[in-house]
Amino acid sequence: MRNRRSPRLNITVLGATSLLAIALSGGGGVQALAVAPPPAVVTGTVEPPAVAGSWRSADGTVELVLQGDLTYELSVQGRERKAHGSYAVDGSDLRLRDDDGLRTLARVTEDGLIELAGHELFPA
């Protein structure tokens, strides 16, 4: 006597949507689901954020350089080492994260300045 088995599937080549369709189909057969195509891959250059550039406090004690590749360098007078790391723009917030893991929140004001730890930074 021969046992009837369900079709064998190699699940290592199936995506999450396909596996979900198989699981929800009750094992009777494979049903097709409409799946959106993957998002397009952007190639070429990416527009740098509007805040990219050099920023300096009025007294020159703080200088912040925001690169177009979302990295930054921060120097504060009296500190031997410059802070550097990456930043993200979220509306008017700038979230700085240095390479040691320290996180600092800065804000772009309505006047177009950057407020950072009590300092107003102007475009240099």
ZAMARGU-4260 file (C-alpha; in steps of 0.2 Angstrom, whole numbers, plus 5000, padded with zeros to 4 digits):
<rodrens>
0) 5000/5000/5000 | 5006/5017/4995 | 5005/5032/5007 | 5000/5048/4998 | 5011/5062/5004
5) 5009/5081/5001 | 5021/5088/4989 | 5039/5091/4995 | 5044/5109/4996 | 5062/5116/4998
10) 5057/5130/5010 | 5075/5137/5009 | 5071/5146/4992 | 5054/5153/4998 | 5051/5170/5005
15) 5040/5174/5021 | 5025/5177/5010 | 5026/5161/5001 | 5028/5151/5017 | 5013/5160/5025
20) 5003/5156/5010 | 5007/5137/5012 | 5004/5137/5030 | 4987/5146/5028 | 4982/5135/5014
25) 4979/5120/5025 | 4992/5109/5017 | 4980/5104/5002 | 4990/5113/4989 | 5000/5129/4986
30) 4989/5144/4982 | 4996/5160/4975 | 4996/5176/4984 | 4998/5193/4975 | 5014/5200/4981
35) 5020/5218/4978 | 5037/5219/4970 | 5052/5223/4981 | 5056/5242/4982 | 5067/5249/4969
40) 5085/5250/4973 | 5092/5268/4972 | 5108/5270/4963 | 5119/5285/4961 | 5121/5300/4972
45) 5109/5304/4986 | 5104/5322/4990 | 5113/5328/5005 | 5102/5335/5020 | 5099/5353/5020
50) 5109/5355/5036 | 5125/5348/5029 | 5140/5360/5030 | 5150/5369/5044 | 5141/5377/5059
55) 5150/5388/5073 | 5145/5396/5089 | 5146/5415/5089 | 5161/5415/5101 | 5169/5401/5091
60) 5170/5389/5105 | 5160/5375/5096 | 5161/5370/5078 | 5150/5356/5070 | 5153/5350/5053
65) 5139/5340/5046 | 5144/5330/5030 | 5132/5325/5016 | 5135/5307/5020 | 5127/5309/5037
70) 5143/5309/5047 | 5149/5323/5058 | 5164/5330/5067 | 5161/5341/5083 | 5175/5351/5091
75) 5173/5360/5107 | 5186/5373/5114 | 5196/5365/5128 | 5193/5347/5123 | 5208/5338/5116
80) 5198/5326/5106 | 5185/5330/5092 | 5169/5320/5093 | 5164/5311/5077 | 5151/5299/5072
85) 5134/5299/5062 | 5119/5309/5063 | 5100/5308/5057 | 5088/5321/5053 | 5070/5319/5060
90) 5060/5334/5055 | 5069/5349/5065 | 5078/5336/5076 | 5096/5331/5073 | 5101/5315/5082
95) 5120/5314/5084 | 5128/5298/5089 | 5147/5298/5091 | 5158/5283/5088 | 5158/5279/5107
100) 5139/5278/5107 | 5136/5294/5116 | 5119/5302/5109 | 5116/5320/5108 | 5100/5329/5102
105) 5101/5345/5093 | 5087/5355/5085 | 5086/5366/5070 | 5077/5382/5075 | 5064/5392/5065
110) 5077/5405/5062 | 5088/5391/5053 | 5101/5390/5067 | 5106/5374/5076 | 5104/5373/5095
115) 5116/5361/5103 | 5119/5358/5121 | 5114/5376/5125 | 5124/5384/5111 | 5117/5392/5095
120) 5127/5387/5080 | 5127/5398/5064 | 5132/5393/5047 | 5151/5395/5045
</rodrens>
